[in-house]
Amino acid sequence: MLLQLFKAQNFFFLVLLSFPPYSSDLYYIHPFTFFTLSDQSLSSSSSRSLSFRIRVEMARVCVMMMAMAMAMAMNIAMGDPIAPCYFIFGDSLVDSGNNNRLTSLARANYFPYGIDFQFGPTGRFSNGKTTVDVITELLGFDDYITPYSEARGEDILRGVNYASAAAGIREETGRQLGARITFAGQVANHVNTVSQVVNILGDENEAANYLSKCIYSIGLGSNDYLNNYFMPVYYSTGSQYSPDSYANDLINRYTEQLRIMYNNGARKFALVGIGAIGCSPNELAQNSRDGVTCDERINSANRIFNSKLVSLVDHFNQNTPGAKFTYINAYGIFQDMVANPSRYGFRVTNAGCCGVGRNNGQITCLPGQAPCLNRDEFVFWDAFHPGEAANVVIGSRSFQRESASDAHPYDIQQLARL
């Protein structure tokens, strides 16, 4: 083995050349690594005639440090997102601030919403991250996707969050809460975004190629039940439709919007199923005798919709050239958290961390209200929405499925790599 030191500016470069076979008394060191020594330390080391073995041991440590640095550098170099952009369509479960400037009761830009979020209250209906925030991180983005109301310039090339609290698939859904951006409205906003992408990239073909690699996440339908079908005071759909025919109507409207998105360049779709709305603190407070048993009437209707959404995914995958669709089983993931709370560190599955009345679910979290302190032990943050801890579970299993039932036929990571 040869060992030499070369000085360049303030660094000493240690070059070691190993020749096999090597003795058990010597370390095998790969060539070309470095460590830093001051001139004084080198002089004192020379004067004391450090043993060759000690110097080799120092070199070994330096090699390990260099390997770690190289691994970090490779990680940085490979740190680009696995999809260039992420477009998000949805309701309050993923709204990140689009409702802040609307005349609406469905807003969350006040404390204690965002109490655990690095940017405070932003309009997210959570104490912290939403599921799409978690997925954004896992996709490799270095910042969260900007809401449509704030997206400007080349920032849109990373994607846009169009989600609006109280929004539904049907146009009238959520109207009792005030202004909101319906699914059709969100898609119309996306069409506007696509025209801007074309202008930025300078060519329709370039834009089409770029957009074909993006992830399009759609999570709507909850409000069509919560703030429509099961709200007879304001809506007549519950008496006009059976659960099956209502789900068919929703799926038909959903399909129309997916076709518009496809015609505007979308190729990778993640359709998120409806959760178990009948298990929310609000529904438990109103309809559960013991405050624990879920409302099966609502959950049954939710499962009918989800089943048809799976069939829609299969239909599009068989009949849409160049596109890939997948279903995210939010219902099943949620049920697993409720059935096995201790596995995820939860202690309370039937009440909100912040709210008023029975199950903290009769009135949702009020401005300035003090929430619970053990927020990570609650599945729900407020009367309707999961907390960050639950969102991390749902988002993580959406990105990389833990069981086969979490996603069909791909999880979002697989979808991005197709």
N, C-alpha and C positions, 0 to 999 in steps of 0.2 A: 504494500500500500504506500502511495506517495501522498504527502500532505504539504500543501503550499498555501501561503497567505498573500493575497494581493490587496492593496489599498486603493480605493477609489473614493475621493472626497472624504466623507466621514465614516465610510463603511469599510470593514475588512471582509474580503470575500475568501471563504475557505473552500479550496478545491481539493477534493479527495478522489483518488483513483484506486479502485479495488481490483485485484486480480485473483480470480478463483484458481485453484481451490484456496479457501481462506481458513486460517487456523481457528480453533475454538477459543484461542486466547485473544483474538481480535474481533472487532465488530465489522460487519460488512456494511459499508456506507456507500450509498449511491453518489455519484459525482455531482458537483455543482450545486452547492448551497452556500449560505452566508450567515454570519453573525456579526454583531457590532462589538468593538472593543475600543476603548480610548487609547491614545498613544501611550499614556502613562501606564495603563493596565497591561499593555503589550510589553512595555519595557520591563515592568516589574515581573511579569510572567517569565520573560526571557531570563531575567537575572536569577530567578529562582529555579530555572530549568525544570519547568513542569514536565512531568512524565508524559510519554507518548500516549499512554493509556488514558490519562485524564483528558488530554487534548482530543483524543478520539471520542471519549464520552461526551465532551462538549459538542463535538461535531454531530454526534448522534442526536442530541437534543435539538440542535439547530436544524437537522434534517427533518425531524418530526414537526418542528415549528413551521418550516418551509412547506411541508406537505399540507399542514393545516391551512396555511396562507393560500397555497395553490388551490385547495379545495374551496376556500371561501371565494377566491377570485373566479373559479369556474362557476360557482353558484351564482355570482353576480353576473357573469357573462351569459349564463343560461337563465337569468332571472326574468326574461321577457315573459309576459303572460302567455299561457298556452292557447288563448284565443285573443285576437287583437282588440276585440270590443265586446261589450256585454250590454244588451238592450233589455230593459225590464218593464214589464206591463203588469199592473196589479192594483191592489186596493191598500187599505191601511196596514196590512201585514208587512208591506214592503215600501210604502210611501216614505220618501226621505225629505219631504218639504214642499211638494207641489201644491198642497192645500193651504200653505201658510198665508198666501195672499188672496185666497178666495173667501167669499162671504159664506162661511160654513161653520157648523157646529163640530164638524169632524176635523179637528185640528189638534196638534200635539206639540206646538212650539212654545211650551211653557214648562217650568219646573213643577213637579219632579221628573217629568219625561226627560230622558237623556242624562239622568243623575250619574250613570256609570259610563256614559259615552264621552270620548275624549273631547268632543266639540260641544258638549252640553245639549240643551234642547234644540233640535234641528227640525222637528216635524216628524221624527220617527216615533211610532207608537210602541215604545219600548223603553226600558231603563237603560238599554245599551244598543248593541248591534241587532239588526234584523237578519233574517236568513240570507238575504241577498248580499248583505255586507260580509257575512261569513264566506259565502261563495265567491265574492269578489276577491277576498284575500287568498282563497285557495286557488283561484285561477291565476294568481300571480300579479295582480295589479298592485301598484304602490300607493293607490289612494282609492277612496270609494267613488262609485259612479255618480256623476252629478245629476241632480234632478232637472227635468226639462225646463222648469221655470228659471233656472240659473245657468243652463248650458250655453256656452258661447264659443265661437271660433273653432279652432282645431281640437278643443276639448271633446267635441262630439265624436271624434274618431275613436275615443276610448269606449264609447257607448253613452247611453242616456237612460235615466230612470224616469219613466212616464207615469208611474203609479200614483193613484189618487184615492185617498181615504173616502169611503162610502160608495165608491164606484162599483158598477156591476156590468154584467153582460147586456142586460136589458137597459134601455135608455132611462126608464123612470125609476129604476132602483136607487134608493137612498135619497130621493128628492126631499123627504121630510127633514133632512139634515142640512139642506142648503146646497150650495154649488159644489160640484165635483166633476171630474173628467171621466166620462164613461169609457168603456172599452173601445167603442168606435171613435171617440174623441182622442184617446191615446194613440190609436193607430193613425188617425189623421195627423196628429203631431209628428208621428214617426215618418210619415210620407214627406212632411216638410223637412225633417232632419235629413232624409235621403237626398233631397234636392241640394241641400247644403254640402253633403258629403261629395256629391258629384262636382260641385263648384270647387271644393277644396282640392280634390284629386285631379280635376281637370278633364275627366273623361268618364263616360258612362260605363265603359267596359272595365276600366280600372276600379270604379266604385263597385260594380257588380262583383268583381273578383274579391275585393276587400270585404264586402258585406257578407259574402258567402261563407266566410270563415268565422263570423261572429256568433255568439250565443244569444238566443232570443228566449227569454224566460217569461212565461205567461201564467199568472196565478190569479184568476178571477172566478167568481161564482158564489163565494161566501155570502156577499151582501144580497145576492139574488134570492137567498133563502132567509137570512137574518133580517134584512131590511126590505123585504118584499113579500115573498110567498108565505112566510109565517108571521106576517104583521097585518092582520085583517083590518085593523083600524084605519090604515092608510091605503091598503092595496086589495084588489079583488082577485088577484091571480090564484090565491089559495082555493077559491070556490070555482074558478074557471077551468083549472087544470088538475088532473090527477098528478101525483108525484112523477109518474113515468112520462106523461105527456109534457109536463113542465120541463123535465130534464131534456126531452127531445127538442123543445123550443130553444132552450139555452144552447144546446149543442149546435143547432142549425145556425143560430146567430154567431156563435163562437167560430164556426167553420167559415163564415163569410169574412170575418176579420183575418183569419189565418191566410186565406187566399189573397187578400190584399197585401198582407205582409210578404207572402211568397212572391207576388208579382212585383214587389219592390225590393227584391234581393235577398230576403231572409231564406236561409237554408238549414239552419240548425236550431230546432225548436225544443224547448223543455216545457211541457205542459204540467203544471203543478195542480194536483188534485185538491179538493176541498177537505179541510180538517173536520174533526168531529165537533161540529158547532153545538150539538146538544150537550156537550160536556163543558162548555164554557161557564165561568162563574155567573155570567148574566142569566143564562138559561137555567142553570142549577138554582139560582135564587128565585126564579119565577115559577119553575115547573117541577122541581124535584122535592118530594116530601121530606126526604132525609138530608137534602143538600149535598148528596154524594152520587146518587144514581142518575145517570145521564138520561136525557130525553131521547128515547129510542125513535120516536116519531120523526124528529128532525134528523137524527143520525142515519136512519134508514133512507130518507130522501137524499141525503148527502152521498150515501154509497151508490144509489142509483145513478146519480150524475157522474160519479167517479168511474163507474163501470162503463158508461157510455164514452167517457173521455179516453179510456184505454182502447176501446174499439175505434175511436177516431184516430188515435195514434197509429194503430195497425192499418187502418184504411189509407191514411196519408203515406205511410211507409211503403205501401204496395202500389200506390197510384200517383206519386208525385216525383217526377224525375229530378235527380240530383239533390233531393232534400232528405234530411234525417229528423225524425220526431221521436221523442221519448216522453214517458209519463213518470212523474215523481209522486210517490205514494205518501204524501204528507199525512193522510189519515192513518195509515198503518204505523208510521214512525211515531206519531203522537200517541196512538193507543199503546205502543210498547213502553213509552215513557210513563204513562198512567198505570199500566199493569205492573211495571217493574221500576218504581220510582227510586228505590235505594241504589239501583245499579247506576243511576245517573246523579246521585247525590240529592235527590228531591225528597222533601218531607211533606209538602202540601201540594195536592193536585187539583183541588176543588174550589180554591179561593184565590182571589187576586192579592198581590202584594200591596197594591194601592187601590182603594175604592171605598165605597160607602154602602152600608146595609148588609143584608145577609150575603154570605160568601164574598164580601167586598165586591159584590157584583150588581147591586141594584142601581148604583150610579157609578160611573167610571171615575178614574182618578182626577181629582179637582186641582185647580191651580194652587200651588203652595202647600198642598197636603203632604204630610210626612208619611213616606212609605215604610214598609217593613224594613228591618235592618238586615235580615238574613235572605236577601233577594235571590241568591243562587239556589235556595232550597224551595222556591216556589216555581211551579211550571208556568203559572200565569203572572204577568205583571199587573194587568188591570182586569176589568170585567170581561174583556174580549180577546186580548192579545197575549201571546207567550212572552216571557221575559227573555233576556239575553241568553241565560243558561240553556233554556229550551231551544232557542233559535240556533245556538251553536250545534246542538245535537241534530236538529232538522237540516240545517245547512250543510253540515259535515257529511251526513248520510245521503243527502241529495247529490253532493259532489262525488263522493266515493261510497257506494252502497255497502252497508254492513251485512245485509242479507239480500237474497235474490229478489224479495218482494219490495225492496225500497225503491226500485226504479225498473222500468220496462220500456224498451229492451236494453237501454244504456243508462249508466249514471252520467252526470254532467261532465265529469273528467273524460270519460270515454267519448262522449259526444263531441267534446272540444278537439279530441285527437283524431277524429274520423276525417 
